[in-house]
Amino acid sequence: MSLVFLVSSISVKARRNVLYNQASNLDYKVYLKPNDYYKEPYLGKNMQYIANLIDNIDISFNYNFSANQNINYTYMYYVKSDVSVTDTDDKSKVIYSKSDRLTEPVTINKENSNGFTISQNAKINYSEYNDLVKSFKSSYGISANSNLVLSLCIEIRDEKGNLIRSTDSADTMKITIPLTEQMIKMDYKEVNNSNNVSIYKDFSISNQITLALSIISIIISLGFLVRLIMFINKTSPKKTLYDLTLAKILREYD
């Protein structure tokens, strides 16, 4: 009984490998300014767009995380915007950059869970970003590449604070929107892959009541054991010196 209560009251947790899958879907709608050519209020994704007609862009980030076993973890997410102006011939040479959080970070704790889903929308005023970069280029009379990149930044940590997925992961879902061009086409990146991660789990007492019952049972068992030893010593027949000597002679001389 003591062992049963003890096992049921203690959770022994250790480092273990967890396989997790990531799946995502990015959708967007390009809303247009009033014009004489398009009857629809917006255009769908994967089209060419006239920059001067764009009013705002409504982007929908959908992300799903699923593990092959239940774990304790915390995840946090937000949408970030990055404006960059780079050299025409070498995009690694950054002339100007600006980063902002478009949404406030959301943090959620999960216990004994095998996954979660994120659905996050972000609406941007295209003209605002476009005019900013146009003004910058005009002020310094430069010709350069310019883009607006929106990213869904997700961070996942296990219960000990160890990083499972970082906000700047290569698996970040993002959309790239060209700026200061007459015609634009948007590129986007979705995430669909699997990874292994080592999750740390430590020792914990899951049920204090059964632990107390286990301790009480052990004390009672020890009391009975002491009484049993005393009873055996008291009732077992005592060997005389004659019996001991005879046994020794028989053992030595067969």
Disulfide bonds with the S-S distance in Angstrom:
none
